[in-house]
C-alpha cells in the first residue's frame, strides 16, 4: 500500500490537483518527466522502506543482547542476511513502483486496479506454480535468505534463481516505464471530466 500511495499519486495526484499541465508546458520531454517522477518516488519509497526494514531487523535482534547480535552479524551470516533483506526491499520498491505508476497513468480511479494487484499478490501462495510467476512477490520470495512459511494450504513452487529474479524484475520495470512513457506522450488533459 505504501508503494501504491506514493507511485499512483505521481501523476494521478497532479491531475486531481489540476497542476499536471504545468509540467506539460515546460521545456521537458514527457519521457524525461516520467523517469524523473519515477526516480523521485523511488528515492522516497526506498528511504521510507529501508528505514523501516532496518528498524524491524533492529527490533528483531534486540532481545538477543548486544554481544550475541555482534557475533551473529559479524562472525555469522547476519550481515549477509541484513544486506539481502535491504536489497529485496529496494527491488520491491523498483517493481511495485513501476507497476503502480502505470496504474496511476492508465486508470481514472486507480483504487480498483490497485486492490486487484494487492489481491493477486496476497493470494499468490494459493496459485499454481505457472501463475505464481506473473506476480512480483514470487520473485521477491525467491530471494529471501530465510524461506517464508506460507502455511499448510500453500501450493509450493520452485523458487526462481536469483539472477533471473533480479534481472527479470529490472527488465519488466524497464518495459513498464517504456509503456508509461508511451502513454504520457499521447496524454491529453481534460480537467472538466475529472
Phi, psi and omega per residue, in radians:
X1 nan -0.555 3.123
X2 -1.117 -0.831 3.088
X3 -1.130 -0.658 3.121
X4 -1.066 -0.804 -3.109
X5 -1.143 -0.770 -3.102
X6 -1.160 -0.886 -2.957
X7 -1.451 -0.566 3.115
X8 -1.192 -0.505 -3.133
X9 -1.433 -0.100 -3.140
X10 -1.043 -0.771 3.100
X11 -1.897 -0.701 -3.094
X12 -1.089 -0.681 3.109
X13 -1.131 -0.625 3.097
X14 -1.180 -0.639 3.111
X15 -1.193 -0.758 3.139
X16 -1.130 -0.696 3.120
X17 -1.367 -0.086 -3.128
X18 1.023 0.794 3.136
X19 -2.214 0.026 -3.115
X20 -1.152 -0.525 -3.110
X21 -1.096 -0.447 3.087
X22 -1.101 -0.683 3.075
X23 -1.169 -0.689 -3.118
X24 -1.207 -0.456 3.125
X25 -1.438 -0.261 -3.132
X26 -1.343 2.888 -3.097
X27 -1.513 0.874 3.128
X28 -2.164 2.336 3.081
X29 -1.105 2.581 -3.102
X30 -1.172 -0.542 3.095
X31 -1.138 -0.664 3.092
X32 -1.163 -0.624 3.084
X33 -1.089 -0.746 3.113
X34 -1.073 -0.846 -3.116
X35 -1.137 -0.721 3.131
X36 -1.107 -0.771 3.119
X37 -1.172 -0.678 3.111
X38 -1.098 -0.791 -3.139
X39 -1.132 -0.645 3.098
X40 -1.153 -0.720 3.072
X41 -1.145 -0.648 3.135
X42 -1.157 -0.724 3.110
X43 -1.126 -0.765 3.141
X44 -1.132 -0.801 -3.096
X45 -1.218 -0.697 3.120
X46 -1.130 -0.717 3.101
X47 -1.053 -0.858 -3.122
X48 -1.095 -0.879 -3.027
X49 -1.376 -0.479 3.031
X50 -1.198 -0.687 3.083
X51 -1.121 -0.733 3.141
X52 -1.230 -0.596 3.084
X53 -1.165 -0.792 3.112
X54 -1.100 -0.716 3.088
X55 -1.109 -0.706 3.109
X56 -1.120 -0.739 3.113
X57 -1.161 -0.632 3.082
X58 -1.047 -0.838 -3.127
X59 -1.245 -0.421 3.054
X60 -1.207 -0.701 -3.113
X61 -1.471 -0.303 -3.021
X62 -0.968 -0.788 -3.075
X63 -1.152 -0.301 -3.090
X64 -1.328 -0.334 -3.112
X65 1.733 2.769 -3.040
X66 -1.151 -0.879 -3.065
X67 -1.150 -0.707 3.116
X68 -1.116 -0.674 3.104
X69 -1.179 -0.750 3.113
X70 -1.072 -0.732 3.095
X71 -1.113 -0.749 -3.121
X72 -1.167 -0.707 -3.078
X73 -1.318 -0.815 -3.000
X74 -1.708 -0.399 3.126
X75 -1.891 -0.146 -3.131
X76 -2.159 -2.744 -3.083
X77 -1.461 0.074 -3.008
X78 -1.057 -0.791 -3.090
X79 -1.123 -0.723 3.100
X80 -1.098 -0.714 3.119
X81 -1.158 -0.725 3.115
X82 -1.069 -0.797 3.129
X83 -1.138 -0.629 3.079
X84 -1.084 -0.809 -3.128
X85 -1.144 -0.645 3.090
X86 -1.192 -0.670 3.074
X87 -1.143 -0.683 3.091
X88 -1.132 -0.651 3.098
X89 -1.101 -0.765 3.100
X90 -1.101 -0.768 3.137
X91 -1.114 -0.633 3.082
X92 -1.143 -0.720 3.092
X93 -1.112 -0.663 3.123
X94 -1.120 -0.894 -3.076
X95 -1.221 -0.912 -3.132
X96 -1.158 -0.582 3.125
X97 -1.084 -0.826 3.134
X98 -1.108 -0.753 -3.134
X99 -1.080 -0.823 -3.093
X100 -1.287 -0.481 3.064
X101 -1.171 -0.706 3.107
X102 -1.174 -0.663 3.083
X103 -1.073 -0.736 3.110
X104 -1.128 -0.493 3.120
X105 -1.412 -0.628 -3.009
X106 -1.574 -0.430 -3.024
X107 -1.984 2.394 3.113
X108 -1.189 -0.738 3.056
X109 -2.036 1.647 -3.020
X110 -1.346 -0.034 -3.096
X111 -1.142 -0.776 -3.105
X112 -1.095 -0.873 3.087
X113 -1.095 -0.606 3.113
X114 -1.138 -0.701 3.079
X115 -1.172 -0.603 3.083
X116 -1.133 -0.739 3.087
X117 -1.110 -0.758 3.118
X118 -1.058 -0.770 3.120
X119 -1.101 -0.746 3.121
X120 -1.082 -0.779 -3.137
X121 -1.191 -0.639 -3.121
X122 -1.223 -0.644 -3.138
X123 -1.516 0.151 -3.081
X124 -0.988 -0.605 -3.110
X125 -1.163 -0.338 3.126
X126 -1.643 -0.179 -3.060
X127 -1.352 2.636 3.025
X128 -1.132 2.743 -3.050
X129 -0.948 -0.602 -3.132
X130 -1.182 -0.697 3.140
X131 -1.319 -0.414 3.098
X132 -1.047 -0.562 -3.061
X133 -1.259 -0.120 3.107
X134 -1.535 -0.117 -3.072
X135 -1.857 2.725 3.114
X136 -1.297 -0.659 -3.055
X137 -1.095 -0.527 3.109
X138 -1.059 -0.781 -3.122
X139 -1.240 -0.583 3.089
X140 -1.219 -0.699 3.100
X141 -1.141 -0.514 3.128
X142 -1.194 -0.351 -3.074
X143 -1.658 -0.257 -3.038
X144 -1.146 2.427 3.132
X145 -1.274 -0.517 3.086
X146 -1.977 1.975 -3.070
X147 -1.015 2.517 -3.115
X148 -1.604 2.241 3.064
X149 -1.375 2.047 -3.070
X150 -1.654 0.098 3.044
X151 1.759 3.008 -3.060
X152 -1.276 -0.332 -3.117
X153 -1.610 -0.056 -3.055
X154 -1.182 2.459 3.009
X155 -1.630 2.076 -3.032
X156 -1.380 2.297 3.065
X157 -2.170 2.718 3.117
X158 -1.177 2.289 3.057
X159 -1.177 2.531 3.122
X160 -1.358 2.407 3.079
X161 -0.994 2.574 -3.007
X162 -1.074 -0.652 -3.117
X163 -1.172 -0.571 3.087
X164 -1.296 -0.712 -3.127
X165 -1.093 -0.803 -3.098
X166 -1.235 -0.870 -3.118
X167 -1.172 -0.639 3.096
X168 -1.106 -0.727 3.113
X169 -1.108 -0.722 3.141
X170 -1.209 -0.658 3.114
X171 -1.168 -0.795 3.124
X172 -1.104 -0.682 3.094
X173 -1.088 -0.720 3.101
X174 -1.106 -0.737 3.110
X175 -1.119 -0.742 -3.129
X176 -1.158 -0.677 3.087
X177 -1.170 -0.603 3.053
X178 -1.143 -0.685 3.077
X179 -1.114 -0.711 3.094
X180 -1.136 -0.672 3.096
X181 -1.143 -0.695 3.088
X182 -1.101 -0.741 -3.117
X183 -1.160 -0.759 -3.073
X184 -1.277 -0.452 3.101
X185 -1.109 -0.545 -3.115
X186 -1.833 0.167 -3.074
X187 -1.376 2.327 3.023
X188 -2.071 2.579 -3.085
X189 -1.801 2.216 3.046
X190 -2.231 1.542 -3.097
X191 -1.155 -0.427 -3.138
X192 -1.140 -0.488 -3.140
X193 -1.421 -0.177 -3.119
X194 -1.405 nan nan
